[in-house]
């Protein structure tokens, strides 16, 4: 995937901001996306990583350990890091939508499902 951060952020916003209840704000010094007041992904600007909420990180990390990984900081959290230079746009979209659905309320999920019809 392109590692030009302005292009990547535009890609992220095009996927996430139309989703019901999603907001973007800074988390420490990095842009992050929230739903229902809960963070579900952030872009690590200086390192060109995406931090994303997932309950399936072992599956992703086995699939491609260079692209999908964690550091000691993430051992106790349901988050995974994604290397932007090697991840495919389809995988990013899948991860973002799955993270959104895991953190959204039932009402927001219903709105999302109605958007998909």
C-alpha positions as CSV (number, residue, x, y, z in Angstrom):
1,X,0.0,0.0,0.0
2,X,1.2,3.5,-0.6
3,X,3.1,4.9,2.4
4,X,2.5,8.5,1.5
5,X,0.8,9.4,4.7
6,X,-1.5,12.0,3.1
7,X,-2.8,9.5,0.6
8,X,-3.1,6.8,3.3
9,X,-5.1,9.1,5.6
10,X,-7.4,10.1,2.7
11,X,-7.9,6.3,2.0
12,X,-8.7,5.8,5.7
13,X,-11.1,8.7,5.9
14,X,-12.9,7.5,2.8
15,X,-13.6,4.2,4.5
16,X,-14.2,5.3,8.1
17,X,-15.9,8.7,8.2
18,X,-19.0,7.6,6.3
19,X,-19.6,4.9,9.0
20,X,-22.3,5.8,11.6
21,X,-20.9,7.3,14.7
22,X,-17.2,7.5,13.6
23,X,-15.1,10.4,14.7
24,X,-11.5,11.3,14.1
25,X,-9.3,13.0,16.7
26,X,-5.8,12.8,18.0
27,X,-4.6,10.1,20.4
28,X,-1.4,11.4,21.9
29,X,0.3,12.6,18.7
30,X,-1.3,10.3,16.2
31,X,-4.6,10.5,14.3
32,X,-7.2,8.0,15.6
33,X,-10.7,6.9,14.8
34,X,-13.4,6.3,17.4
35,X,-16.9,4.9,17.6
36,X,-19.1,5.1,20.7
37,X,-16.2,6.9,22.4
38,X,-13.9,3.9,21.9
39,X,-10.8,4.0,19.8
40,X,-10.6,1.3,17.2
41,X,-7.6,2.3,15.1
42,X,-4.8,4.8,15.0
43,X,-2.1,5.7,12.6
44,X,1.4,5.7,14.0
45,X,2.8,8.6,11.9
46,X,6.5,8.4,12.6
47,X,6.6,4.7,12.1
48,X,4.1,4.2,9.3
49,X,2.1,1.6,11.2
50,X,-1.6,1.2,11.7
51,X,-2.7,0.1,15.1
52,X,-6.0,-1.7,14.9
53,X,-8.4,-3.4,17.3
54,X,-8.8,-7.1,16.5
55,X,-9.6,-10.3,18.3
56,X,-8.1,-12.2,15.4
57,X,-4.5,-11.0,15.5
58,X,-3.0,-14.5,15.7
59,X,-4.6,-15.4,12.4
60,X,-3.3,-12.3,10.8
61,X,0.2,-12.6,12.3
62,X,0.5,-16.2,11.1
63,X,-0.7,-15.2,7.6
64,X,2.1,-12.6,7.3
65,X,4.3,-11.9,10.4
66,X,6.2,-9.1,8.6
67,X,3.1,-7.1,7.9
68,X,1.0,-8.0,11.0
69,X,2.7,-8.0,14.4
70,X,2.7,-6.7,18.0
71,X,5.2,-5.2,20.3
72,X,5.4,-5.9,24.1
73,X,3.2,-2.9,24.6
74,X,0.3,-4.6,22.9
75,X,0.6,-8.0,24.6
76,X,-2.3,-7.4,26.9
77,X,-4.5,-5.5,24.5
78,X,-6.7,-6.5,21.6
79,X,-4.7,-4.5,19.1
80,X,-2.2,-5.3,16.4
81,X,0.2,-3.3,14.4
82,X,0.1,-3.3,10.6
83,X,3.1,-2.3,8.4
84,X,1.7,0.2,5.9
85,X,4.4,-0.4,3.2
86,X,3.4,-4.1,2.9
87,X,-0.3,-4.4,3.6
88,X,-2.8,-4.6,0.8
89,X,-5.7,-2.0,0.6
90,X,-8.2,-4.9,0.8
91,X,-6.7,-6.2,4.1
92,X,-6.7,-2.6,5.5
93,X,-10.4,-2.2,4.6
94,X,-11.3,-5.6,6.1
95,X,-9.4,-4.8,9.3
96,X,-11.0,-1.4,9.7
97,X,-14.6,-2.6,9.1
98,X,-14.1,-5.5,11.5
99,X,-12.6,-3.2,14.2
100,X,-15.5,-0.8,13.7
101,X,-18.1,-3.5,14.1
102,X,-16.4,-4.9,17.2
103,X,-16.5,-1.5,18.9
104,X,-19.8,-0.1,17.7
105,X,-23.1,-0.3,19.5
106,X,-25.9,-2.5,18.2
107,X,-27.8,0.6,17.0
108,X,-24.8,1.8,15.0
109,X,-24.2,-1.7,13.6
110,X,-27.8,-1.8,12.5
111,X,-27.3,1.6,10.8
112,X,-24.2,0.3,9.1
113,X,-26.0,-2.8,7.9
114,X,-28.8,-0.7,6.4
115,X,-26.2,1.4,4.6
116,X,-25.0,-1.9,2.9
117,X,-28.4,-2.8,1.5
